[in-house]
Amino acid sequence: MSCDIQWEGLVEGNTPLHLAVMMGHKECAHLLLAHNAPVKVKNAQGWSPLAEAISYGDRQMITALLRKLKQQSRESVEDKRPRLLKALRELGDFYLEVHWDFQSWGESGVTKRLDTTLIDFTDMKCQRGDLSFTFRGDDAPPKSFVVLDNEQKVYQRIHHEVKLRTALAPLQKKLKAFNEVKLVCDQTAEHIKSQAQRTERQIKMEFEKLQQFLNDEEAARIAALREEEEQKSQMMKEKIEKMTEQISSLSEQIRAIKQELGAEDVSFLQDPETVSGALVDVAKHLGNLKYRVWEKMLGTVQYTPVTLDPNTAHPNLSV
């Protein structure tokens, strides 16, 4: 499928580029420019697409049309260069005088009129005409500025409000973008607050588990100490009672021996035995206590070499 982007058979001689510019269809206009649609072609009223863009005050479209016009003019000059050089070689010395009639009619108050006979100058060619520019400051836009073609008997108003609307559109777009970013920032701030609270609860839970483990370990070790204390105390109690009985028995025997003067052999008496292992085994309870508790704690702690970041990982993933 193909189409003629230079077709001028539309209403009032407007090309597709004319219509795209006048109707504000920027995407269509840029597409036509990308396919080298002519910029300087004029419609029945003598307006080119660039002139239409200027009248509507569309800065972006004016810039795009000027850039394309410069490119097309350069290409046109390059195409005509061989013929131009040939004509200059064949042409003798000459004298050229160009007369441009430019008049300003001063009127009372804020109403002004400007007349000109030069309406265009492209590709080293002058186009004559009879244009009048009128400005009536007392009238509200778009009636304040009017362009008159006295030969074609037509006129066109310059739409100031379109220019303002064109200038307002990017600002509104930028405001919308700022509001969207602000909304994302507000949502992120709330999420950060919720995320911090949730993480704090998890940290407390983990430390509560560690504290509970340490409390249980402390209680178990103190219980073992108490059990050993009770065993050793009971053993010493029994030993003391036995020693008391033996002391009492020895005292009775000593009195009896003193009465029996003839008794000389007391070898039947046994020496008292020392108590071994009677003290609390402090080394067993305190020796490397921190290391042994830490070593035992390793059995309750789970180590994972891979940690999923909750900010980027999928919620259904787990390790």
C-alpha positions in Angstrom: 0.0 0.0 0.0 1.3 3.5 -0.9 0.1 7.0 -1.1 1.2 10.3 -2.6 2.2 12.6 0.4 2.6 15.5 -2.1 -1.0 15.2 -3.4 -2.4 18.7 -3.7 -5.9 17.7 -5.0 -7.6 18.3 -1.6 -9.9 21.1 -0.6 -8.3 24.5 -1.2 -5.1 23.0 -2.3 -4.1 21.7 1.1 -1.6 18.8 1.1 -1.7 16.0 3.8 1.0 17.9 5.7 -1.2 21.1 5.6 -4.1 19.2 7.1 -2.0 17.4 9.8 -0.5 20.8 10.9 -3.9 22.6 10.9 -5.7 19.8 12.8 -3.0 19.4 15.3 -2.2 15.7 14.4 1.5 15.8 15.4 2.2 12.1 14.9 0.8 12.2 11.3 2.9 15.4 10.6 6.1 13.8 11.9 5.4 10.7 9.9 4.9 12.8 6.7 8.1 14.7 7.4 10.0 11.4 7.9 8.9 10.5 4.4 10.1 13.9 3.1 6.8 15.6 2.6 7.4 19.0 1.0 7.3 21.9 3.5 7.3 24.9 1.2 4.3 23.9 -0.9 1.4 26.4 -0.5 -2.3 26.0 -0.6 -4.8 28.1 -2.5 -4.6 30.8 0.1 -0.8 31.0 -0.3 0.0 29.4 3.1 2.6 26.7 3.5 2.6 24.1 6.3 5.2 26.2 8.1 3.1 29.3 7.9 0.1 27.4 9.3 2.2 26.2 12.2 3.4 29.7 12.9 -0.1 31.0 12.9 -1.2 28.4 15.4 1.9 29.0 17.6 3.0 25.4 17.8 6.7 25.7 18.7 7.5 22.0 18.4 5.9 21.7 15.0 7.6 25.0 13.8 11.0 23.5 14.9 10.4 20.2 13.1 9.2 22.0 9.9 12.1 24.4 9.9 14.6 21.6 10.3 13.0 19.7 7.4 12.8 22.8 5.3 16.5 23.4 5.8 17.2 19.9 4.7 15.0 20.0 1.6 16.4 23.4 0.6 19.9 22.1 0.9 19.0 19.0 -1.2 17.2 21.2 -3.8 20.3 23.5 -4.1 22.5 20.5 -4.6 20.2 19.1 -7.3 20.2 22.4 -9.1 24.0 23.1 -8.6 25.1 21.7 -12.0 22.5 23.7 -13.9 23.3 26.8 -11.8 27.0 26.5 -12.5 26.3 26.0 -16.2 24.1 29.1 -16.4 26.6 31.2 -14.6 29.3 30.2 -17.0 27.1 31.1 -20.0 25.8 34.3 -18.4 27.6 37.6 -19.0 28.0 40.5 -16.7 24.7 41.9 -15.5 23.1 44.4 -13.0 20.1 43.4 -10.8 18.0 45.7 -8.7 15.2 44.4 -6.4 12.5 46.8 -5.2 10.5 45.8 -2.1 7.6 48.1 -1.2 7.1 48.0 2.6 4.8 50.5 4.1 3.3 51.0 7.5 0.1 52.8 8.0 0.0 54.4 11.4 -3.5 54.6 12.8 -4.8 56.1 16.0 -4.7 54.3 19.3 -3.6 50.6 19.4 -4.8 49.8 15.9 -2.0 49.3 13.4 -1.7 48.2 9.8 1.4 47.0 7.8 1.4 46.5 4.0 4.0 44.5 2.0 4.5 43.4 -1.6 7.1 40.6 -0.7 5.2 37.6 0.6 7.9 34.9 0.2 11.5 34.4 -0.6 12.7 30.8 -1.1 15.3 29.1 -3.3 16.6 32.5 -4.3 13.2 33.4 -5.7 11.0 36.3 -4.7 7.2 36.0 -4.7 5.3 39.1 -5.1 1.9 39.8 -3.6 -0.2 42.3 -1.7 -0.4 41.4 2.0 -1.7 43.5 4.9 -1.2 42.8 8.6 -3.6 44.4 10.9 -3.5 44.6 14.7 -6.4 45.9 16.7 -5.4 46.0 20.3 -9.0 46.7 21.6 -10.3 43.4 20.2 -9.9 40.2 22.1 -8.0 37.3 20.5 -8.3 35.8 18.0 -9.8 38.9 16.3 -6.9 41.2 17.3 -4.4 40.0 14.7 -5.5 39.4 11.0 -3.5 38.7 7.8 -5.2 40.0 4.6 -4.4 38.9 1.1 -5.6 41.8 -1.0 -5.2 39.9 -4.3 -6.9 36.7 -3.3 -9.5 38.5 -1.2 -9.0 36.2 1.8 -7.9 36.7 5.4 -6.8 34.6 8.3 -6.8 35.2 12.0 -3.9 34.3 14.2 -5.1 32.1 17.0 -3.4 33.3 20.2 -5.5 31.0 22.3 -4.2 28.0 20.4 -0.7 29.2 21.1 -1.5 29.5 24.8 -3.1 26.1 24.8 -0.1 24.6 23.1 2.2 26.1 25.7 -0.1 24.9 28.5 -0.3 21.3 27.3 3.3 20.3 28.1 3.0 22.0 31.5 -0.1 20.0 32.3 1.6 16.9 31.2 4.6 17.7 33.4 2.3 18.4 36.3 0.6 15.1 35.8 4.0 13.3 35.8 5.0 15.1 39.0 1.7 14.1 40.7 2.2 10.5 39.6 5.7 10.5 41.0 4.6 12.1 44.2 1.9 9.4 44.6 4.5 6.7 44.1 6.7 8.4 46.7 3.8 8.6 49.2 3.1 4.9 48.7 6.7 4.1 49.0 7.0 6.1 52.3 4.0 4.2 53.7 5.5 0.9 52.6 8.8 1.7 54.2 7.0 2.5 57.5 5.1 -0.8 57.3 8.2 -2.7 56.2 10.2 -1.3 59.1 7.5 -2.2 61.7 7.3 -5.8 60.3 11.0 -6.2 60.3 11.3 -4.9 63.9 8.7 -7.5 65.0 10.7 -10.2 63.3 14.0 -9.1 64.9 12.3 -9.1 68.3 10.9 -12.6 67.7 14.4 -13.9 66.8 16.0 -12.3 69.9 13.1 -13.6 72.0 14.0 -17.1 70.8 17.6 -16.6 71.6 16.8 -15.1 75.0 14.4 -18.0 75.7 17.2 -20.5 74.7 19.7 -18.7 77.1 17.1 -18.6 79.9 16.4 -22.3 79.4 20.1 -23.1 79.3 20.7 -21.0 82.4 18.0 -22.8 84.3 19.3 -26.2 83.2 22.8 -25.4 84.3 21.7 -24.0 87.6 19.5 -27.0 88.1 22.5 -29.3 87.4 24.5 -27.2 89.9 21.8 -27.5 92.5 21.5 -31.3 92.0 25.3 -31.7 92.4 25.2 -29.4 95.5 22.4 -31.6 97.0 24.3 -34.8 96.2 27.5 -33.5 97.6 25.8 -32.0 100.7 24.0 -35.3 101.4 27.2 -37.2 101.0 29.0 -34.9 103.4 26.0 -35.1 105.8 26.3 -38.9 105.8 30.0 -38.7 106.2 29.7 -36.2 109.1 27.2 -38.5 110.8 29.4 -41.5 110.4 32.4 -39.5 111.7 30.4 -38.4 114.7 29.5 -41.9 115.5 33.1 -43.0 115.2 34.2 -40.1 117.4 31.7 -41.0 120.0 32.8 -44.7 119.8 36.5 -43.7 120.2 35.7 -41.5 123.2 34.0 -44.5 124.9 36.9 -46.7 124.1 39.4 -44.2 125.4 37.6 -44.0 128.7 37.5 -47.8 129.0 41.2 -48.1 128.2 42.1 -45.6 130.8 40.3 -47.8 133.3 42.1 -50.9 132.2 45.7 -50.0 133.0 46.9 -53.2 131.7 45.7 -52.6 128.2 48.5 -51.8 125.8 47.4 -52.9 122.3 45.0 -50.4 120.6 45.8 -51.4 117.0 42.2 -52.2 116.3 41.5 -48.5 116.0 41.3 -47.3 112.3 42.6 -44.0 111.0 39.9 -41.6 109.8 39.6 -41.5 106.0 39.7 -38.2 104.0 36.7 -37.4 101.8 37.6 -37.3 98.1 35.3 -35.6 95.5 33.2 -33.9 98.1 33.5 -30.4 96.7 31.4 -28.9 93.9 33.0 -29.4 90.5 33.3 -25.7 89.7 35.4 -26.3 86.6 32.7 -28.5 85.2 30.1 -25.7 85.5 32.2 -22.7 84.6 34.9 -24.0 82.3 34.4 -22.5 78.8 30.8 -21.8 79.7 30.3 -19.2 77.0 31.8 -21.4 74.3 29.9 -24.5 75.3 26.6 -22.5 75.4 27.4 -21.0 72.0 28.3 -24.4 70.6 25.0 -25.8 71.9 23.2 -22.7 70.4 24.5 -23.7 66.9 22.1 -26.6 67.0 19.1 -24.3 67.2 20.3 -21.7 64.6 19.6 -22.4 61.0 22.1 -21.0 58.4 21.1 -20.4 54.8 23.8 -19.5 52.3 21.2 -17.7 50.1 19.0 -14.9 51.4 16.0 -13.7 49.4 15.5 -9.9 49.4 11.8 -9.3 50.1 12.0 -6.0 48.2 12.9 -7.8 44.9 12.0 -11.5 45.3 8.7 -13.0 44.1 6.4 -13.6 47.1 6.0 -17.2 46.2 9.7 -17.9 46.4 11.2 -19.4 49.5 14.5 -21.0 50.6 
